[in-house]
Amino acid sequence: MQEHIIGIKQLQTGLKQLTLQVQAGSSFIVVKNSKPVFRIEPIEGQRTKRYTLADLKSLQFRSGQKNLSKSIDRTVYGI
């Protein structure tokens, strides 16, 4: 989980964007006058998986078959 430090002013002006980032799994420490005031973090059961390029790369597989995508479509969709 990534934790970021933001100022109270940033919280006020960017609440919508901050909400999206929290839903994606980030947490924030809000500071006022350079002192931590509170933490914003996702609710444990509400966290969503954030996929990275490494995740996508691990999903790829290699085959020597030239028309593999057509074979998959034929198998799955009956095309």
C-alpha positions as CSV (number, residue, x, y, z in Angstrom):
1,M,0.0,0.0,0.0
2,Q,1.4,3.4,-1.0
3,E,1.3,6.1,1.6
4,H,1.5,9.8,0.6
5,I,1.8,13.0,2.6
6,I,-0.5,15.8,1.6
7,G,-1.4,19.2,3.1
8,I,-4.8,20.2,4.4
9,K,-5.2,22.6,1.5
10,Q,-4.6,19.8,-1.0
11,L,-7.3,17.8,0.7
12,Q,-9.8,20.6,0.3
13,T,-9.1,21.3,-3.3
14,G,-8.6,17.8,-4.6
15,L,-11.1,15.7,-2.6
16,K,-12.6,14.0,-5.7
17,Q,-9.2,12.9,-7.1
18,L,-8.1,11.9,-3.6
19,T,-11.2,9.7,-3.2
20,L,-10.4,7.8,-6.4
21,Q,-6.8,7.2,-5.3
22,V,-8.0,5.9,-1.9
23,Q,-10.4,3.6,-3.7
24,A,-7.5,2.3,-5.7
25,G,-5.6,1.4,-2.5
26,S,-3.5,4.5,-1.6
27,S,-3.4,6.0,1.8
28,F,-2.6,9.6,2.9
29,I,-1.3,11.3,5.9
30,V,-2.8,14.8,6.1
31,V,-0.6,17.5,7.6
32,K,-1.3,21.0,8.9
33,N,1.6,23.3,9.7
34,S,4.0,20.4,8.9
35,K,2.5,18.3,11.7
36,P,0.5,15.1,11.0
37,V,-3.2,15.6,11.8
38,F,-4.9,12.4,10.5
39,R,-4.7,9.5,8.1
40,I,-7.0,8.6,5.2
41,E,-7.0,5.0,4.1
42,P,-9.3,2.6,2.4
43,I,-11.6,0.4,4.4
44,E,-10.1,-3.1,4.6
45,G,-13.0,-4.8,2.8
46,Q,-13.3,-2.1,0.2
47,R,-9.8,-2.2,-1.3
48,T,-9.6,-3.0,-5.0
49,K,-6.7,-4.7,-6.7
50,R,-4.5,-2.4,-8.6
51,Y,-3.0,-4.1,-11.6
52,T,0.4,-3.2,-12.9
53,L,2.2,-3.9,-16.2
54,A,4.0,-6.7,-14.4
55,D,0.7,-8.3,-13.6
56,L,-0.3,-8.2,-17.3
57,K,3.0,-9.6,-18.4
58,S,2.5,-12.6,-16.1
59,L,-0.8,-13.2,-17.7
60,Q,0.6,-13.5,-21.2
61,F,1.6,-16.9,-22.5
62,R,3.6,-17.9,-25.5
63,S,2.8,-20.5,-28.0
64,G,4.3,-21.5,-31.3
65,Q,0.9,-21.6,-32.8
66,K,0.6,-18.9,-35.5
67,N,-3.2,-18.3,-35.3
68,L,-3.7,-18.8,-31.6
69,S,-6.2,-16.0,-31.1
70,K,-8.4,-17.5,-33.9
71,S,-8.2,-20.9,-32.3
72,I,-9.3,-19.4,-28.9
73,D,-12.2,-17.5,-30.6
74,R,-13.3,-20.7,-32.3
75,T,-13.2,-22.7,-29.1
76,V,-14.8,-20.0,-26.9
77,Y,-17.3,-18.4,-29.2
78,G,-17.8,-21.2,-31.7
79,I,-16.8,-18.9,-34.6
